[in-house]
Amino acid sequence: MITYSSPACFLADCHLPLIPSPGQEDWTPCVVRFLQQEASKAGSLFIVGDLFDFWFEWKYSIPSGAFPVLAALHQLKSDGVRVLYLGGNHDGHVGKFLSEQVGIEVSREAVDLEIDQSQFHIIHGDGVAKYDHGYRLLRGAVRWPPTEAIYRMVHPDFGIWFAKKLSKGSHTYFSGKKIWSPDSYRDYATEVLDRGMNFVVMGHRHESEWISHKNGGFLAIGDWIRKRSYGWFENGKAELRYFELQ
């Protein structure tokens, strides 16, 4: 099992817009400040999906709106913080640019790892709910290499604009719908913990909570957009924290 060092910081669901809408202009600067002020104190940073509201890498270009955050991540890596980026349902196409140019580690799937002799299962959370059969099929189709190859043929300007429209439509459709029933996510975490893991860390639900377990506990990171919540692990203890703007 791969070992990471503590303190460990967990961040998810910032949904940073590549084309900001009115009222979103300060989202990216806020995350950059967090990375510089808080994540810089960690030994390891885990981005648990949906850092960006959309991410895709073309052969010779990447979304320019992501540059400030990518620069901050690169600086963290240069300063000795180990960074692992798990793709979520909005930014599941993490790839070679992030690993080769930014210098961070990437994964499109959940990971099992060790921090200070504690075993962690880290997952974004999309597709975990037992009723998400249709979504799991859709995710497989969207992340299928031929699908990515076809989208890569689209001009980046149009590709990013189109993705923004899809994301906005998705947020509008699901707002107010009771699709985030916590029980399925808690059940999943409990099953993993019962198998011997010490901690399960999850994003996706946009609700923060900590549930103790005899082996450790379940940390749902929550919603950065409204509450700026994040996870922290140090000295064998996991907790929720909230970033205060200065």
CYANA upper distance limits for C-alpha pairs under 8 A (distance plus 0.5 A):
  1 MET  CA    112 ASP  CA      7.59
  1 MET  CA    113 LEU  CA      5.99
  1 MET  CA    114 GLU  CA      6.99
  2 ILE  CA    112 ASP  CA      8.25
  2 ILE  CA    113 LEU  CA      5.58
  2 ILE  CA    114 GLU  CA      6.59
  3 THR  CA    113 LEU  CA      6.42
  3 THR  CA    114 GLU  CA      5.12
  3 THR  CA    115 ILE  CA      6.32
  3 THR  CA    116 ASP  CA      8.44
  4 TYR  CA     43 GLY  CA      8.37
  4 TYR  CA     44 SER  CA      7.05
  4 TYR  CA     82 ARG  CA      8.28
  4 TYR  CA    113 LEU  CA      7.85
  4 TYR  CA    114 GLU  CA      6.61
  4 TYR  CA    115 ILE  CA      5.60
  4 TYR  CA    116 ASP  CA      8.12
  5 SER  CA     43 GLY  CA      5.87
  5 SER  CA     44 SER  CA      6.46
  5 SER  CA    115 ILE  CA      6.22
  5 SER  CA    116 ASP  CA      7.16
  6 SER  CA     42 ALA  CA      7.03
  6 SER  CA     43 GLY  CA      5.52
  6 SER  CA     44 SER  CA      6.73
  6 SER  CA    115 ILE  CA      6.94
  6 SER  CA    116 ASP  CA      7.27
  6 SER  CA    233 PHE  CA      7.42
  6 SER  CA    234 GLU  CA      6.44
  7 PRO  CA     41 LYS  CA      8.10
  7 PRO  CA     42 ALA  CA      5.27
  7 PRO  CA     43 GLY  CA      5.70
  7 PRO  CA     44 SER  CA      7.07
  7 PRO  CA    232 TRP  CA      7.63
  7 PRO  CA    233 PHE  CA      6.19
  7 PRO  CA    234 GLU  CA      5.32
  7 PRO  CA    235 ASN  CA      8.35
  8 ALA  CA     42 ALA  CA      5.99
  8 ALA  CA     43 GLY  CA      6.45
  8 ALA  CA     44 SER  CA      5.28
  8 ALA  CA     45 LEU  CA      6.34
  8 ALA  CA     46 PHE  CA      7.96
  8 ALA  CA    115 ILE  CA      8.44
  8 ALA  CA    232 TRP  CA      6.19
  8 ALA  CA    233 PHE  CA      5.54
  8 ALA  CA    234 GLU  CA      7.18
  9 CYS  CA     39 ALA  CA      6.81
  9 CYS  CA     42 ALA  CA      6.64
  9 CYS  CA     44 SER  CA      6.78
  9 CYS  CA     45 LEU  CA      5.30
  9 CYS  CA     46 PHE  CA      6.60
  9 CYS  CA    230 TYR  CA      7.84
  9 CYS  CA    231 GLY  CA      6.21
  9 CYS  CA    232 TRP  CA      5.22
  9 CYS  CA    233 PHE  CA      7.10
 10 PHE  CA     45 LEU  CA      6.53
 10 PHE  CA     46 PHE  CA      5.32
 10 PHE  CA     47 ILE  CA      6.48
 10 PHE  CA     48 VAL  CA      7.28
 10 PHE  CA    221 ILE  CA      7.78
 10 PHE  CA    230 TYR  CA      6.22
 10 PHE  CA    231 GLY  CA      5.13
 10 PHE  CA    232 TRP  CA      6.71
 11 LEU  CA     45 LEU  CA      8.21
 11 LEU  CA     46 PHE  CA      6.80
 11 LEU  CA     47 ILE  CA      5.43
 11 LEU  CA     48 VAL  CA      6.44
 11 LEU  CA     51 LEU  CA      8.43
 11 LEU  CA    221 ILE  CA      7.48
 11 LEU  CA    224 TRP  CA      8.50
 11 LEU  CA    229 SER  CA      8.36
 11 LEU  CA    230 TYR  CA      5.69
 11 LEU  CA    231 GLY  CA      7.10
 12 ALA  CA     47 ILE  CA      6.19
 12 ALA  CA     48 VAL  CA      5.33
 12 ALA  CA     49 GLY  CA      5.92
 12 ALA  CA     50 ASP  CA      6.62
 12 ALA  CA     51 LEU  CA      6.41
 12 ALA  CA    124 HIS  CA      8.47
 12 ALA  CA    203 GLY  CA      6.14
 12 ALA  CA    204 HIS  CA      8.03
 12 ALA  CA    221 ILE  CA      7.18
 12 ALA  CA    222 GLY  CA      7.87
 12 ALA  CA    223 ASP  CA      7.92
 12 ALA  CA    224 TRP  CA      7.45
 12 ALA  CA    230 TYR  CA      7.83
 13 ASP  CA     48 VAL  CA      8.16
 13 ASP  CA     49 GLY  CA      6.76
 13 ASP  CA     50 ASP  CA      5.15
 13 ASP  CA     51 LEU  CA      5.92
 13 ASP  CA     52 PHE  CA      8.22
 13 ASP  CA    203 GLY  CA      7.20
 13 ASP  CA    204 HIS  CA      7.01
 13 ASP  CA    206 HIS  CA      7.60
 13 ASP  CA    222 GLY  CA      8.04
 13 ASP  CA    223 ASP  CA      6.53
 13 ASP  CA    224 TRP  CA      6.51
 13 ASP  CA    225 ILE  CA      8.01
 14 CYS  CA     31 VAL  CA      8.35
 14 CYS  CA     50 ASP  CA      6.81
 14 CYS  CA     51 LEU  CA      5.33
 14 CYS  CA     52 PHE  CA      7.00
 14 CYS  CA     53 ASP  CA      8.24
 14 CYS  CA    223 ASP  CA      7.79
 14 CYS  CA    224 TRP  CA      5.75
 14 CYS  CA    225 ILE  CA      6.33
 15 HIS  CA     50 ASP  CA      5.99
 15 HIS  CA     51 LEU  CA      5.75
 15 HIS  CA     52 PHE  CA      4.97
 15 HIS  CA     53 ASP  CA      4.62
 15 HIS  CA     54 PHE  CA      8.21
 15 HIS  CA     90 HIS  CA      8.41
 15 HIS  CA    225 ILE  CA      8.16
 16 LEU  CA     27 TRP  CA      6.99
 16 LEU  CA     28 THR  CA      6.70
 16 LEU  CA     51 LEU  CA      6.68
 16 LEU  CA     52 PHE  CA      4.89
 16 LEU  CA     53 ASP  CA      5.83
 17 PRO  CA     21 SER  CA      8.30
 17 PRO  CA     24 GLN  CA      8.04
 17 PRO  CA     28 THR  CA      8.49
 17 PRO  CA     52 PHE  CA      6.86
 17 PRO  CA     53 ASP  CA      6.03
 17 PRO  CA     54 PHE  CA      7.90
 17 PRO  CA     65 GLY  CA      8.08
 17 PRO  CA    164 LYS  CA      8.47
 18 LEU  CA     52 PHE  CA      8.01
 18 LEU  CA     53 ASP  CA      7.85
 18 LEU  CA     54 PHE  CA      7.77
 18 LEU  CA     63 PRO  CA      7.34
 18 LEU  CA     64 SER  CA      7.95
 18 LEU  CA     65 GLY  CA      5.11
 18 LEU  CA     66 ALA  CA      6.84
 18 LEU  CA    160 ILE  CA      8.06
 19 ILE  CA     65 GLY  CA      7.29
 19 ILE  CA    161 TRP  CA      8.21
 19 ILE  CA    164 LYS  CA      8.04
 20 PRO  CA     24 GLN  CA      5.94
 20 PRO  CA     25 GLU  CA      6.42
 21 SER  CA     25 GLU  CA      7.73
 25 GLU  CA     29 PRO  CA      8.48
 26 ASP  CA     30 CYS  CA      6.57
 27 TRP  CA     31 VAL  CA      7.04
 27 TRP  CA    225 ILE  CA      8.34
 28 THR  CA     32 VAL  CA      6.74
 28 THR  CA     68 PRO  CA      8.00
 28 THR  CA     69 VAL  CA      7.55
 29 PRO  CA     33 ARG  CA      6.69
 29 PRO  CA     68 PRO  CA      8.35
 30 CYS  CA     34 PHE  CA      6.81
 30 CYS  CA    245 LEU  CA      8.24
 31 VAL  CA     35 LEU  CA      6.71
 31 VAL  CA     69 VAL  CA      7.83
 32 VAL  CA     36 GLN  CA      6.72
 32 VAL  CA     68 PRO  CA      7.54
 32 VAL  CA     69 VAL  CA      6.27
 32 VAL  CA     72 ALA  CA      6.81
 33 ARG  CA     37 GLN  CA      6.36
 34 PHE  CA     38 GLU  CA      5.87
 34 PHE  CA     39 ALA  CA      6.98
 34 PHE  CA    243 PHE  CA      7.64
 35 LEU  CA     39 ALA  CA      5.16
 35 LEU  CA     40 SER  CA      6.60
 35 LEU  CA     72 ALA  CA      7.20
 35 LEU  CA     73 LEU  CA      7.94
 35 LEU  CA     76 LEU  CA      8.28
 36 GLN  CA     40 SER  CA      6.04
 36 GLN  CA     72 ALA  CA      7.59
 36 GLN  CA     76 LEU  CA      8.35
 37 GLN  CA     41 LYS  CA      7.92
 38 GLU  CA     42 ALA  CA      7.94
 39 ALA  CA     45 LEU  CA      7.10
 39 ALA  CA     76 LEU  CA      8.49
 40 SER  CA     76 LEU  CA      6.76
 40 SER  CA     81 VAL  CA      7.46
 42 ALA  CA     81 VAL  CA      7.05
 43 GLY  CA     80 GLY  CA      7.87
 43 GLY  CA     81 VAL  CA      5.54
 43 GLY  CA     82 ARG  CA      6.85
 44 SER  CA     81 VAL  CA      5.87
 44 SER  CA     82 ARG  CA      5.12
 44 SER  CA     83 VAL  CA      6.34
 44 SER  CA     84 LEU  CA      8.37
 45 LEU  CA     81 VAL  CA      7.38
 45 LEU  CA     82 ARG  CA      6.64
 45 LEU  CA     83 VAL  CA      5.25
 45 LEU  CA     84 LEU  CA      6.85
 46 PHE  CA     83 VAL  CA      6.45
 46 PHE  CA     84 LEU  CA      5.47
 46 PHE  CA     85 TYR  CA      6.54
 46 PHE  CA     86 LEU  CA      8.08
 47 ILE  CA     51 LEU  CA      7.46
 47 ILE  CA     83 VAL  CA      8.14
 47 ILE  CA     84 LEU  CA      6.71
 47 ILE  CA     85 TYR  CA      5.20
 47 ILE  CA     86 LEU  CA      6.43
 48 VAL  CA     85 TYR  CA      7.00
 48 VAL  CA     86 LEU  CA      5.65
 48 VAL  CA     87 GLY  CA      7.55
 48 VAL  CA     88 GLY  CA      7.62
 48 VAL  CA    122 ILE  CA      7.79
 48 VAL  CA    123 ILE  CA      7.04
 48 VAL  CA    124 HIS  CA      5.79
 48 VAL  CA    202 MET  CA      7.44
 48 VAL  CA    203 GLY  CA      6.55
 49 GLY  CA     85 TYR  CA      7.58
 49 GLY  CA     86 LEU  CA      5.69
 49 GLY  CA     87 GLY  CA      5.19
 49 GLY  CA     88 GLY  CA      4.36
 49 GLY  CA     89 ASN  CA      7.81
 49 GLY  CA     90 HIS  CA      8.25
 49 GLY  CA     91 ASP  CA      7.31
 49 GLY  CA     92 GLY  CA      8.16
 49 GLY  CA    124 HIS  CA      5.83
 49 GLY  CA    203 GLY  CA      7.39
 49 GLY  CA    204 HIS  CA      7.95
 50 ASP  CA     54 PHE  CA      8.21
 50 ASP  CA     87 GLY  CA      7.19
 50 ASP  CA     88 GLY  CA      5.40
 50 ASP  CA     89 ASN  CA      7.20
 50 ASP  CA     90 HIS  CA      5.91
 50 ASP  CA     91 ASP  CA      5.93
 50 ASP  CA     92 GLY  CA      8.43
 50 ASP  CA    204 HIS  CA      8.26
 51 LEU  CA     91 ASP  CA      7.73
 52 PHE  CA     66 ALA  CA      8.32
 52 PHE  CA     90 HIS  CA      7.50
 52 PHE  CA     91 ASP  CA      6.57
 53 ASP  CA     90 HIS  CA      5.91
 53 ASP  CA     91 ASP  CA      7.02
 53 ASP  CA    164 LYS  CA      8.33
 53 ASP  CA    167 SER  CA      7.78
 54 PHE  CA     90 HIS  CA      5.72
 54 PHE  CA     91 ASP  CA      5.52
 54 PHE  CA    160 ILE  CA      8.17
 54 PHE  CA    163 ALA  CA      7.22
 54 PHE  CA    164 LYS  CA      7.90
 54 PHE  CA    167 SER  CA      8.48
 55 TRP  CA     63 PRO  CA      7.84
 55 TRP  CA     90 HIS  CA      7.67
 55 TRP  CA     91 ASP  CA      5.18
 55 TRP  CA     92 GLY  CA      7.74
 55 TRP  CA     93 HIS  CA      6.77
 55 TRP  CA     94 VAL  CA      7.43
 56 PHE  CA     62 ILE  CA      7.38
 56 PHE  CA     63 PRO  CA      7.89
 56 PHE  CA     91 ASP  CA      7.83
 56 PHE  CA     93 HIS  CA      6.13
 56 PHE  CA     94 VAL  CA      7.43
 57 GLU  CA     61 SER  CA      7.10
 57 GLU  CA     62 ILE  CA      5.68
 57 GLU  CA     63 PRO  CA      8.13
 57 GLU  CA     93 HIS  CA      7.99
 57 GLU  CA     94 VAL  CA      8.10
 57 GLU  CA     95 GLY  CA      7.53
 57 GLU  CA     97 PHE  CA      7.62
 57 GLU  CA    152 ARG  CA      8.26
 58 TRP  CA     62 ILE  CA      6.56
 58 TRP  CA    152 ARG  CA      6.06
 58 TRP  CA    156 PRO  CA      7.76
 59 LYS  CA    152 ARG  CA      8.03
 61 SER  CA    156 PRO  CA      8.08
 62 ILE  CA    156 PRO  CA      8.33
 63 PRO  CA     67 PHE  CA      8.14
 63 PRO  CA    156 PRO  CA      8.10
 63 PRO  CA    160 ILE  CA      7.96
 66 ALA  CA     70 LEU  CA      6.65
 67 PHE  CA     71 ALA  CA      6.46
 68 PRO  CA     72 ALA  CA      6.83
 69 VAL  CA     73 LEU  CA      6.69
 70 LEU  CA     74 HIS  CA      6.58
 70 LEU  CA    102 VAL  CA      7.15
 71 ALA  CA     75 GLN  CA      6.72
 71 ALA  CA    102 VAL  CA      8.05
 72 ALA  CA     76 LEU  CA      6.77
 73 LEU  CA     77 LYS  CA      6.79
 73 LEU  CA     83 VAL  CA      8.12
 73 LEU  CA    102 VAL  CA      7.69
 73 LEU  CA    104 ILE  CA      8.20
 74 HIS  CA     78 SER  CA      6.67
 74 HIS  CA    102 VAL  CA      5.65
 74 HIS  CA    103 GLY  CA      6.86
 74 HIS  CA    104 ILE  CA      7.87
 75 GLN  CA     79 ASP  CA      6.60
 76 LEU  CA     80 GLY  CA      6.95
 76 LEU  CA     81 VAL  CA      5.85
 76 LEU  CA     82 ARG  CA      8.22
 76 LEU  CA     83 VAL  CA      8.34
 77 LYS  CA     81 VAL  CA      5.48
 77 LYS  CA     82 ARG  CA      6.39
 77 LYS  CA     83 VAL  CA      7.11
 77 LYS  CA    103 GLY  CA      7.32
 77 LYS  CA    104 ILE  CA      7.38
 82 ARG  CA    104 ILE  CA      7.83
 83 VAL  CA    104 ILE  CA      5.82
 83 VAL  CA    105 GLU  CA      6.61
 84 LEU  CA    104 ILE  CA      6.61
 84 LEU  CA    105 GLU  CA      5.12
 84 LEU  CA    106 VAL  CA      6.09
 84 LEU  CA    107 SER  CA      8.07
 85 TYR  CA     94 VAL  CA      8.45
 85 TYR  CA    104 ILE  CA      7.73
 85 TYR  CA    105 GLU  CA      6.58
 85 TYR  CA    106 VAL  CA      5.18
 85 TYR  CA    107 SER  CA      6.81
 86 LEU  CA     92 GLY  CA      8.28
 86 LEU  CA     94 VAL  CA      8.30
 86 LEU  CA    106 VAL  CA      6.34
 86 LEU  CA    107 SER  CA      5.36
 86 LEU  CA    108 ARG  CA      6.18
 86 LEU  CA    109 GLU  CA      7.26
 86 LEU  CA    110 ALA  CA      7.78
 86 LEU  CA    123 ILE  CA      8.07
 86 LEU  CA    124 HIS  CA      7.62
 87 GLY  CA     91 ASP  CA      5.80
 87 GLY  CA     92 GLY  CA      4.59
 87 GLY  CA     93 HIS  CA      7.14
 87 GLY  CA     94 VAL  CA      6.42
 87 GLY  CA    106 VAL  CA      8.07
 87 GLY  CA    107 SER  CA      6.84
 87 GLY  CA    108 ARG  CA      5.44
 87 GLY  CA    109 GLU  CA      7.67
 87 GLY  CA    124 HIS  CA      7.88
 88 GLY  CA     92 GLY  CA      5.35
 88 GLY  CA    108 ARG  CA      8.09
 88 GLY  CA    124 HIS  CA      6.11
 88 GLY  CA    125 GLY  CA      8.37
 88 GLY  CA    126 ASP  CA      7.60
 88 GLY  CA    204 HIS  CA      8.16
 89 ASN  CA    126 ASP  CA      6.77
 89 ASN  CA    139 ARG  CA      8.19
 92 GLY  CA    108 ARG  CA      6.61
 92 GLY  CA    143 ARG  CA      7.96
 93 HIS  CA    108 ARG  CA      7.81
 93 HIS  CA    143 ARG  CA      7.54
 94 VAL  CA     98 LEU  CA      7.47
 94 VAL  CA    106 VAL  CA      7.09
 94 VAL  CA    107 SER  CA      7.77
 94 VAL  CA    108 ARG  CA      7.35
 95 GLY  CA     99 SER  CA      7.25
 95 GLY  CA    106 VAL  CA      7.44
 96 LYS  CA    100 GLU  CA      6.09
 96 LYS  CA    101 GLN  CA      8.20
 97 PHE  CA    101 GLN  CA      5.70
 97 PHE  CA    102 VAL  CA      7.17
 98 LEU  CA    102 VAL  CA      5.35
 98 LEU  CA    103 GLY  CA      6.76
 98 LEU  CA    104 ILE  CA      6.53
 98 LEU  CA    105 GLU  CA      7.95
 98 LEU  CA    106 VAL  CA      7.74
 99 SER  CA    103 GLY  CA      5.27
 99 SER  CA    104 ILE  CA      5.34
 99 SER  CA    105 GLU  CA      5.95
 99 SER  CA    106 VAL  CA      6.92
100 GLU  CA    104 ILE  CA      8.11
107 SER  CA    111 VAL  CA      8.25
109 GLU  CA    123 ILE  CA      7.72
110 ALA  CA    121 HIS  CA      7.68
110 ALA  CA    122 ILE  CA      6.18
110 ALA  CA    123 ILE  CA      4.93
110 ALA  CA    124 HIS  CA      7.58
111 VAL  CA    121 HIS  CA      6.41
111 VAL  CA    122 ILE  CA      5.91
111 VAL  CA    123 ILE  CA      7.17
112 ASP  CA    119 GLN  CA      7.67
112 ASP  CA    120 PHE  CA      6.11
112 ASP  CA    121 HIS  CA      5.10
112 ASP  CA    122 ILE  CA      6.90
113 LEU  CA    119 GLN  CA      6.35
113 LEU  CA    120 PHE  CA      5.83
113 LEU  CA    121 HIS  CA      7.21
114 GLU  CA    118 SER  CA      5.95
114 GLU  CA    119 GLN  CA      5.05
114 GLU  CA    120 PHE  CA      6.37
115 ILE  CA    119 GLN  CA      7.03
115 ILE  CA    120 PHE  CA      7.80
116 ASP  CA    235 ASN  CA      8.42
116 ASP  CA    236 GLY  CA      7.69
118 SER  CA    197 MET  CA      8.41
118 SER  CA    198 ASN  CA      6.46
118 SER  CA    199 PHE  CA      8.09
118 SER  CA    236 GLY  CA      7.92
119 GLN  CA    197 MET  CA      5.84
119 GLN  CA    198 ASN  CA      5.70
119 GLN  CA    199 PHE  CA      6.94
120 PHE  CA    197 MET  CA      6.65
120 PHE  CA    198 ASN  CA      6.58
120 PHE  CA    199 PHE  CA      5.34
120 PHE  CA    200 VAL  CA      6.32
120 PHE  CA    201 VAL  CA      7.83
121 HIS  CA    192 VAL  CA      8.28
121 HIS  CA    197 MET  CA      7.40
121 HIS  CA    199 PHE  CA      6.80
121 HIS  CA    200 VAL  CA      5.31
121 HIS  CA    201 VAL  CA      6.84
122 ILE  CA    200 VAL  CA      6.37
122 ILE  CA    201 VAL  CA      5.31
122 ILE  CA    202 MET  CA      6.61
123 ILE  CA    200 VAL  CA      8.32
123 ILE  CA    201 VAL  CA      6.90
123 ILE  CA    202 MET  CA      5.67
123 ILE  CA    203 GLY  CA      7.62
124 HIS  CA    202 MET  CA      5.75
124 HIS  CA    203 GLY  CA      5.34
124 HIS  CA    204 HIS  CA      6.20
125 GLY  CA    185 TYR  CA      8.08
125 GLY  CA    202 MET  CA      6.34
125 GLY  CA    203 GLY  CA      6.46
125 GLY  CA    204 HIS  CA      5.91
125 GLY  CA    205 ARG  CA      7.96
126 ASP  CA    204 HIS  CA      6.80
127 GLY  CA    132 ASP  CA      5.96
127 GLY  CA    133 HIS  CA      7.97
127 GLY  CA    135 TYR  CA      6.89
127 GLY  CA    136 ARG  CA      6.01
128 VAL  CA    132 ASP  CA      7.60
128 VAL  CA    184 SER  CA      7.86
128 VAL  CA    185 TYR  CA      7.06
128 VAL  CA    188 TYR  CA      7.54
129 ALA  CA    184 SER  CA      5.55
129 ALA  CA    185 TYR  CA      6.63
129 ALA  CA    188 TYR  CA      8.33
130 LYS  CA    184 SER  CA      7.07
132 ASP  CA    136 ARG  CA      6.74
133 HIS  CA    137 LEU  CA      7.08
134 GLY  CA    138 LEU  CA      6.81
135 TYR  CA    139 ARG  CA      6.51
136 ARG  CA    140 GLY  CA      6.79
137 LEU  CA    141 ALA  CA      6.88
138 LEU  CA    142 VAL  CA      6.63
139 ARG  CA    143 ARG  CA      6.57
140 GLY  CA    144 TRP  CA      6.43
141 ALA  CA    147 THR  CA      7.59
142 VAL  CA    147 THR  CA      6.60
142 VAL  CA    148 GLU  CA      7.78
143 ARG  CA    147 THR  CA      7.22
143 ARG  CA    148 GLU  CA      7.06
144 TRP  CA    148 GLU  CA      6.99
145 PRO  CA    149 ALA  CA      6.63
146 PRO  CA    150 ILE  CA      6.77
147 THR  CA    151 TYR  CA      6.86
148 GLU  CA    152 ARG  CA      6.54
149 ALA  CA    153 MET  CA      7.28
150 ILE  CA    154 VAL  CA      7.87
151 TYR  CA    159 GLY  CA      8.09
154 VAL  CA    158 PHE  CA      7.45
154 VAL  CA    159 GLY  CA      6.44
155 HIS  CA    159 GLY  CA      6.46
156 PRO  CA    160 ILE  CA      6.40
157 ASP  CA    161 TRP  CA      6.79
158 PHE  CA    162 PHE  CA      6.38
159 GLY  CA    163 ALA  CA      6.63
160 ILE  CA    164 LYS  CA      6.72
161 TRP  CA    165 LYS  CA      6.96
162 PHE  CA    166 LEU  CA      6.83
163 ALA  CA    167 SER  CA      6.57
164 LYS  CA    168 LYS  CA      6.59
165 LYS  CA    169 GLY  CA      6.68
166 LEU  CA    170 SER  CA      6.62
167 SER  CA    171 HIS  CA      6.70
168 LYS  CA    172 THR  CA      6.68
169 GLY  CA    173 TYR  CA      6.56
170 SER  CA    174 PHE  CA      6.65
171 HIS  CA    175 SER  CA      6.32
173 TYR  CA    177 LYS  CA      8.46
174 PHE  CA    179 ILE  CA      8.17
180 TRP  CA    205 ARG  CA      6.54
181 SER  CA    185 TYR  CA      8.25
182 PRO  CA    186 ARG  CA      6.58
182 PRO  CA    205 ARG  CA      8.45
183 ASP  CA    187 ASP  CA      6.39
184 SER  CA    188 TYR  CA      6.65
185 TYR  CA    189 ALA  CA      6.74
186 ARG  CA    190 THR  CA      6.55
186 ARG  CA    218 PHE  CA      8.28
187 ASP  CA    191 GLU  CA      6.68
188 TYR  CA    192 VAL  CA      6.92
189 ALA  CA    193 LEU  CA      6.64
189 ALA  CA    200 VAL  CA      6.50
189 ALA  CA    218 PHE  CA      6.84
190 THR  CA    194 ASP  CA      6.44
190 THR  CA    213 HIS  CA      8.40
190 THR  CA    218 PHE  CA      8.25
191 GLU  CA    195 ARG  CA      6.92
192 VAL  CA    196 GLY  CA      7.51
192 VAL  CA    197 MET  CA      6.71
192 VAL  CA    200 VAL  CA      7.92
193 LEU  CA    197 MET  CA      5.18
193 LEU  CA    198 ASN  CA      6.59
193 LEU  CA    199 PHE  CA      7.26
193 LEU  CA    200 VAL  CA      7.61
193 LEU  CA    213 HIS  CA      7.97
193 LEU  CA    215 ASN  CA      7.11
193 LEU  CA    216 GLY  CA      8.23
193 LEU  CA    217 GLY  CA      7.97
194 ASP  CA    215 ASN  CA      8.20
196 GLY  CA    215 ASN  CA      7.53
197 MET  CA    215 ASN  CA      7.44
197 MET  CA    216 GLY  CA      8.39
198 ASN  CA    215 ASN  CA      5.41
198 ASN  CA    216 GLY  CA      5.07
198 ASN  CA    217 GLY  CA      7.00
199 PHE  CA    215 ASN  CA      8.06
199 PHE  CA    216 GLY  CA      5.94
199 PHE  CA    217 GLY  CA      5.54
199 PHE  CA    218 PHE  CA      6.25
199 PHE  CA    219 LEU  CA      7.89
200 VAL  CA    217 GLY  CA      7.10
200 VAL  CA    218 PHE  CA      5.33
200 VAL  CA    219 LEU  CA      6.63
201 VAL  CA    218 PHE  CA      6.64
201 VAL  CA    219 LEU  CA      5.36
201 VAL  CA    220 ALA  CA      6.47
201 VAL  CA    221 ILE  CA      7.61
202 MET  CA    218 PHE  CA      8.48
202 MET  CA    219 LEU  CA      6.91
202 MET  CA    220 ALA  CA      5.46
202 MET  CA    221 ILE  CA      6.65
203 GLY  CA    220 ALA  CA      6.34
203 GLY  CA    221 ILE  CA      5.85
203 GLY  CA    222 GLY  CA      6.68
204 HIS  CA    222 GLY  CA      8.04
205 ARG  CA    220 ALA  CA      8.21
205 ARG  CA    222 GLY  CA      7.10
205 ARG  CA    223 ASP  CA      8.24
206 HIS  CA    221 ILE  CA      8.13
206 HIS  CA    222 GLY  CA      4.92
206 HIS  CA    223 ASP  CA      4.69
206 HIS  CA    224 TRP  CA      8.30
207 GLU  CA    220 ALA  CA      7.34
207 GLU  CA    221 ILE  CA      7.63
207 GLU  CA    222 GLY  CA      4.62
207 GLU  CA    223 ASP  CA      6.31
208 SER  CA    219 LEU  CA      8.09
208 SER  CA    220 ALA  CA      5.48
208 SER  CA    221 ILE  CA      5.55
208 SER  CA    222 GLY  CA      4.20
208 SER  CA    223 ASP  CA      7.32
208 SER  CA    229 SER  CA      7.74
208 SER  CA    240 LEU  CA      8.17
209 GLU  CA    218 PHE  CA      8.45
209 GLU  CA    219 LEU  CA      6.61
209 GLU  CA    220 ALA  CA      5.65
209 GLU  CA    221 ILE  CA      7.52
209 GLU  CA    222 GLY  CA      7.73
209 GLU  CA    240 LEU  CA      8.06
210 TRP  CA    217 GLY  CA      7.56
210 TRP  CA    218 PHE  CA      6.23
210 TRP  CA    219 LEU  CA      5.32
210 TRP  CA    220 ALA  CA      6.89
210 TRP  CA    239 GLU  CA      7.74
210 TRP  CA    240 LEU  CA      7.80
211 ILE  CA    217 GLY  CA      6.00
211 ILE  CA    218 PHE  CA      5.58
211 ILE  CA    219 LEU  CA      7.22
212 SER  CA    216 GLY  CA      6.63
212 SER  CA    217 GLY  CA      4.76
212 SER  CA    218 PHE  CA      6.95
213 HIS  CA    217 GLY  CA      5.08
213 HIS  CA    218 PHE  CA      7.87
219 LEU  CA    231 GLY  CA      7.90
219 LEU  CA    238 ALA  CA      8.03
219 LEU  CA    239 GLU  CA      7.94
219 LEU  CA    240 LEU  CA      8.10
221 ILE  CA    229 SER  CA      6.95
221 ILE  CA    230 TYR  CA      5.94
221 ILE  CA    231 GLY  CA      6.30
221 ILE  CA    240 LEU  CA      7.53
222 GLY  CA    227 LYS  CA      8.43
222 GLY  CA    229 SER  CA      6.45
222 GLY  CA    230 TYR  CA      7.60
223 ASP  CA    227 LYS  CA      6.46
223 ASP  CA    228 ARG  CA      6.89
223 ASP  CA    229 SER  CA      6.66
224 TRP  CA    228 ARG  CA      4.22
224 TRP  CA    229 SER  CA      5.75
224 TRP  CA    230 TYR  CA      7.79
227 LYS  CA    242 TYR  CA      7.40
228 ARG  CA    242 TYR  CA      6.03
228 ARG  CA    243 PHE  CA      6.00
228 ARG  CA    244 GLU  CA      8.34
229 SER  CA    240 LEU  CA      7.24
229 SER  CA    241 ARG  CA      6.13
229 SER  CA    242 TYR  CA      4.91
229 SER  CA    243 PHE  CA      6.94
230 TYR  CA    240 LEU  CA      6.37
230 TYR  CA    241 ARG  CA      5.87
230 TYR  CA    242 TYR  CA      6.64
230 TYR  CA    243 PHE  CA      8.08
231 GLY  CA    238 ALA  CA      7.63
231 GLY  CA    239 GLU  CA      6.33
231 GLY  CA    240 LEU  CA      5.26
231 GLY  CA    241 ARG  CA      6.45
232 TRP  CA    238 ALA  CA      6.18
232 TRP  CA    239 GLU  CA      5.96
232 TRP  CA    240 LEU  CA      6.88
232 TRP  CA    241 ARG  CA      7.43
233 PHE  CA    237 LYS  CA      5.99
233 PHE  CA    238 ALA  CA      4.81
233 PHE  CA    239 GLU  CA      7.00
234 GLU  CA    238 ALA  CA      7.20
